């Protein structure tokens, strides 16, 4: 792999775990141990620093979009290819594994992340390493997908200007080596503003800024609360400014902040949780709604890159 060794050494700063990106916008990896790995296998996306020319393949990437389903992200890659008149022969670089999918359309990567923060965090870390090894500069991340609204009309696009956990705190908590670690889920306010500015008055859909609760569905196999308790909770959420519920936003936002990569969550509501947990909208309309966040992000890409 084409790596300039002095740059590689400089970007892994021993003892400076919280180092910032370099002035040219390249990502710094917060793990000095990676210096000693001659061939770093990115197992879950079937790429390797030893056998793949990552600079040639991915060095021009400026935007990475994450979404849950592999099929949706393949369609998004084809949409981007058509929008910006780049090759529509999209290829799944992660085809050597059945874990995730990674498609490329010009300067845009389209990545599936599965369901939930644990699944997202695995591919997120490998993508961060990928853009580092490829020498990418000034990269922006997006999470595009679906969510449940709270008091919003289904089909509304929510750009998360704040993301909170179940205690309504903008913090992602986990345990590492038996110790509790808290990472702030900070949003990039400039990116949020720029993305929101991409909405247009004549759009078929409404776009709002909102607070996103990172919490799963309420109709699972186990339930420890009564129906009235649930609706009281939803009303409290609405009173406290929460607009939607989504399962990956907290981890995504915290990891973007950790990596010093501008990131934004942009999702369309498939239902209003205040009306129930079941989706009754016909499949054709659901598929159309899923394109709305993609349209906004495509406009952002066009504006930023002048495509």
C-alpha positions as CSV (number, residue, x, y, z in Angstrom):
1,X,0.0,0.0,0.0
2,X,1.1,3.5,-0.8
3,X,1.8,5.1,2.6
4,X,4.3,7.9,3.3
5,X,6.0,6.6,6.4
6,X,6.8,9.9,8.0
7,X,3.2,11.0,7.6
8,X,2.0,7.7,9.1
9,X,4.3,8.2,12.1
10,X,3.4,11.8,12.6
11,X,-0.3,11.1,12.6
12,X,-0.1,8.5,15.3
13,X,1.1,10.6,18.2
14,X,2.2,8.4,21.1
15,X,0.7,9.6,24.3
16,X,-1.6,12.1,22.6
17,X,-4.8,10.0,22.4
18,X,-7.0,13.1,21.9
19,X,-4.9,14.6,19.0
20,X,-6.7,16.8,16.5
21,X,-6.7,16.4,12.7
22,X,-3.8,17.8,10.8
23,X,-4.2,21.2,9.1
24,X,-4.8,19.5,5.7
25,X,-8.0,17.9,7.1
26,X,-6.7,14.3,7.4
27,X,-8.0,12.2,10.2
28,X,-5.8,11.2,13.1
29,X,-6.3,7.7,14.5
30,X,-6.4,7.6,18.3
31,X,-4.4,4.4,18.6
32,X,-0.6,4.5,18.5
33,X,-0.5,0.6,18.4
34,X,-1.6,0.7,14.8
35,X,1.9,1.9,13.9
36,X,3.3,-1.6,14.4
37,X,0.7,-3.3,12.2
38,X,2.2,-3.9,8.7
39,X,-0.9,-5.3,7.2
40,X,-4.1,-3.9,8.8
41,X,-7.0,-6.2,7.8
42,X,-10.4,-4.4,7.8
43,X,-12.1,-7.7,8.2
44,X,-15.7,-6.6,8.2
45,X,-15.4,-4.6,4.9
46,X,-13.0,-7.1,3.2
47,X,-10.2,-4.7,2.6
48,X,-6.5,-4.7,3.7
49,X,-3.6,-2.2,3.7
50,X,-1.4,-5.0,2.5
51,X,-3.3,-6.3,-0.5
52,X,-5.4,-3.3,-1.6
53,X,-4.2,0.1,-3.0
54,X,-6.5,2.1,-0.7
55,X,-5.1,5.5,-1.9
56,X,-5.9,4.7,-5.5
57,X,-9.3,3.2,-4.7
58,X,-10.6,5.7,-2.1
59,X,-8.2,8.7,-2.0
60,X,-10.8,11.0,-3.6
61,X,-13.6,10.3,-1.1
62,X,-15.1,13.4,0.5
63,X,-18.4,12.2,1.8
64,X,-19.4,8.9,3.6
65,X,-23.1,8.1,4.0
66,X,-24.2,5.3,6.4
67,X,-27.5,3.6,6.3
68,X,-29.0,0.4,7.7
69,X,-29.8,-1.8,4.7
70,X,-27.3,-3.0,2.1
71,X,-29.9,-2.8,-0.7
72,X,-30.9,0.8,0.3
73,X,-27.2,1.9,0.2
74,X,-26.7,0.3,-3.1
75,X,-29.7,2.2,-4.5
76,X,-28.3,5.4,-2.9
77,X,-24.9,4.8,-4.6
78,X,-26.7,4.4,-8.0
79,X,-28.7,7.6,-7.3
80,X,-25.5,9.6,-6.6
81,X,-23.9,8.1,-9.7
82,X,-26.9,9.4,-11.8
83,X,-27.1,12.7,-10.1
84,X,-23.4,13.6,-10.6
85,X,-22.9,11.7,-13.9
86,X,-20.2,9.3,-12.6
87,X,-19.9,5.7,-13.5
88,X,-23.1,3.8,-12.5
89,X,-21.2,0.5,-12.3
90,X,-21.2,0.6,-8.6
91,X,-19.2,-2.2,-6.9
92,X,-19.6,-3.6,-3.4
93,X,-16.0,-3.5,-2.1
94,X,-17.1,-5.5,1.0
95,X,-18.5,-8.4,-1.1
96,X,-15.9,-10.7,0.4
97,X,-17.9,-10.6,3.7
98,X,-21.6,-10.8,4.4
99,X,-21.4,-8.3,7.3
100,X,-21.6,-5.0,5.5
101,X,-21.7,-3.4,2.1
102,X,-19.5,-0.5,0.8
103,X,-20.3,1.1,-2.5
104,X,-18.5,4.0,-4.2
105,X,-19.9,6.6,-6.6
106,X,-17.3,9.3,-7.4
107,X,-16.3,11.0,-4.2
108,X,-19.1,9.4,-2.2
109,X,-19.0,6.2,-0.2
110,X,-22.3,4.5,0.6
111,X,-22.0,2.1,3.6
112,X,-24.5,-0.2,5.2
113,X,-24.2,-0.4,9.0
114,X,-26.9,-2.9,10.1
115,X,-29.2,-2.3,13.1
116,X,-28.2,-0.5,16.3
117,X,-25.1,1.2,17.8
118,X,-23.0,-2.0,18.2
119,X,-23.4,-2.9,14.6
120,X,-22.8,0.6,13.4
121,X,-19.7,1.1,15.7
122,X,-17.8,-1.8,14.1
123,X,-18.1,-0.6,10.5
124,X,-17.7,3.0,11.6
125,X,-14.2,2.3,13.1
126,X,-13.1,0.4,10.0
127,X,-14.3,3.2,7.7
128,X,-12.4,5.7,9.8
129,X,-9.3,3.7,9.3
130,X,-10.0,3.3,5.6
131,X,-10.2,7.0,5.0
132,X,-7.0,7.5,7.0
133,X,-5.1,4.9,5.1
134,X,-6.5,6.2,1.8
135,X,-5.2,9.7,2.6
136,X,-8.6,11.3,2.3
137,X,-9.0,15.0,3.4
138,X,-11.9,17.0,4.8
139,X,-14.3,14.1,4.8
140,X,-17.9,14.5,6.1
141,X,-20.1,11.7,7.4
142,X,-23.9,11.3,7.3
143,X,-26.3,8.8,8.8
144,X,-29.3,8.7,6.4
145,X,-32.3,6.5,7.1
146,X,-35.6,6.1,8.8
147,X,-37.0,6.8,12.3
148,X,-40.2,7.2,14.4
149,X,-41.6,10.6,14.8
150,X,-43.1,12.2,17.9
151,X,-45.9,14.5,17.0
152,X,-44.7,14.8,13.4
153,X,-46.5,13.9,10.3
154,X,-45.1,10.7,8.7
155,X,-42.8,11.5,5.8
156,X,-41.2,14.4,7.6
157,X,-37.4,14.6,7.4
158,X,-35.7,15.4,10.8
159,X,-32.1,16.7,10.9
160,X,-30.9,16.1,14.4
161,X,-29.6,19.3,16.0
162,X,-29.4,17.4,19.4
163,X,-29.1,13.7,20.2
164,X,-29.9,12.2,23.6
165,X,-30.0,8.9,25.4
166,X,-32.8,7.4,27.4
167,X,-32.1,9.8,30.3
168,X,-32.4,12.7,27.8
169,X,-28.6,13.4,28.1
170,X,-26.4,14.1,25.0
171,X,-24.0,11.4,26.1
172,X,-23.1,8.0,24.8
173,X,-22.2,5.6,27.7
174,X,-20.4,2.3,27.5
175,X,-18.0,0.1,29.4
176,X,-14.4,-0.4,28.3
177,X,-12.1,-2.7,30.3
178,X,-14.7,-2.7,33.1
179,X,-14.7,1.1,33.4
180,X,-17.6,3.4,32.5
181,X,-16.7,5.7,29.6
182,X,-18.9,8.6,28.6
183,X,-18.5,10.3,25.2
184,X,-20.3,13.5,24.4
185,X,-22.7,13.3,21.5
186,X,-21.9,16.7,20.0
187,X,-23.4,17.7,16.8
188,X,-21.6,19.8,14.2
189,X,-23.7,23.0,14.2
190,X,-22.2,24.4,11.0
191,X,-22.9,21.1,9.1
192,X,-26.5,21.0,10.5
193,X,-27.1,24.5,9.3
194,X,-25.7,23.9,5.9
195,X,-27.7,20.7,5.4
196,X,-30.9,22.4,6.6
197,X,-30.3,25.2,4.1
198,X,-30.5,22.5,1.3
199,X,-34.3,22.1,2.0
200,X,-36.5,24.0,-0.5
201,X,-40.0,25.5,-0.3
202,X,-41.3,23.4,-3.1
203,X,-40.1,20.1,-1.7
204,X,-42.7,17.3,-1.5
205,X,-41.6,16.8,2.1
206,X,-41.2,18.9,5.2
207,X,-37.7,19.3,6.8
208,X,-37.3,20.2,10.5
209,X,-34.5,20.5,13.0
210,X,-35.1,18.4,16.1
211,X,-33.9,16.5,19.1
212,X,-33.5,12.8,18.5
213,X,-33.9,10.2,21.2
214,X,-31.7,7.2,20.6
215,X,-34.0,4.4,21.7
216,X,-35.6,1.4,20.0
217,X,-39.1,0.2,19.3
218,X,-41.8,-0.2,22.0
219,X,-43.5,-3.3,20.6
220,X,-40.9,-6.0,21.2
221,X,-41.3,-9.5,22.6
222,X,-40.9,-8.2,26.2
223,X,-42.6,-5.3,27.8
224,X,-42.4,-4.0,31.4
225,X,-44.8,-1.1,31.2
226,X,-48.5,-0.4,30.5
227,X,-49.8,1.3,27.5
228,X,-50.7,4.4,29.5
229,X,-47.2,4.7,30.8
230,X,-45.8,4.6,27.3
231,X,-48.1,7.4,26.1
232,X,-47.3,9.5,29.2
233,X,-43.6,9.1,28.4
234,X,-44.1,10.1,24.8
235,X,-46.1,13.2,25.9
236,X,-43.2,14.1,28.2
237,X,-40.7,13.6,25.4
238,X,-42.8,15.9,23.2
239,X,-43.0,18.5,26.0
240,X,-39.2,18.4,26.3
241,X,-38.7,19.0,22.6
242,X,-37.9,15.5,21.4
243,X,-39.1,15.1,17.8
244,X,-38.1,11.6,16.8
245,X,-36.7,8.2,18.0
246,X,-33.9,6.5,16.1
247,X,-31.5,3.6,17.1
248,X,-28.0,4.7,15.8
249,X,-27.9,8.4,16.2
250,X,-26.3,8.6,19.7
251,X,-23.4,6.3,18.8
252,X,-22.9,7.8,15.4
253,X,-22.8,11.4,16.7
254,X,-20.5,10.6,19.6
255,X,-18.1,8.6,17.3
256,X,-18.0,11.4,14.7
257,X,-17.1,13.8,17.5
258,X,-14.5,11.4,18.8
259,X,-12.9,11.1,15.4
260,X,-13.1,14.9,14.8
261,X,-15.2,14.2,11.6
262,X,-18.1,16.5,10.8
263,X,-21.2,14.3,10.9
264,X,-25.0,14.7,10.8
265,X,-28.0,12.5,11.2
266,X,-30.8,13.0,8.7
267,X,-33.8,10.6,8.8
268,X,-37.4,10.5,7.6
269,X,-40.2,9.6,10.0
270,X,-42.2,6.5,9.0
271,X,-44.9,6.9,11.7
272,X,-45.9,9.1,14.6
273,X,-45.2,7.1,17.8
274,X,-47.9,9.0,19.6
275,X,-50.4,7.2,17.4
276,X,-48.9,3.8,17.8
277,X,-45.9,1.6,16.9
278,X,-47.2,-0.2,13.8
279,X,-46.5,1.1,10.3
280,X,-49.6,1.0,8.1
281,X,-48.4,3.1,5.1
282,X,-48.2,1.2,1.8
283,X,-44.8,0.0,0.7
284,X,-44.6,2.2,-2.4
285,X,-45.0,5.4,-0.3
286,X,-42.5,4.1,2.3
287,X,-39.9,3.6,-0.4
288,X,-40.5,7.1,-1.7
289,X,-40.1,8.6,1.8
290,X,-36.8,6.8,2.2
291,X,-35.4,8.9,-0.7
292,X,-36.1,12.2,1.0
293,X,-33.0,12.3,3.3
294,X,-30.9,11.2,0.3
295,X,-32.2,14.1,-1.8
296,X,-31.1,16.6,0.9
297,X,-27.7,15.0,1.3
298,X,-27.2,14.9,-2.5
299,X,-27.9,18.7,-2.6
300,X,-25.3,19.3,0.1
301,X,-22.8,17.2,-1.8
302,X,-23.5,19.2,-5.0
303,X,-23.2,22.5,-3.1
304,X,-20.0,21.6,-1.3
305,X,-18.1,19.9,-4.2
306,X,-19.5,22.0,-7.0
307,X,-20.7,18.9,-8.9
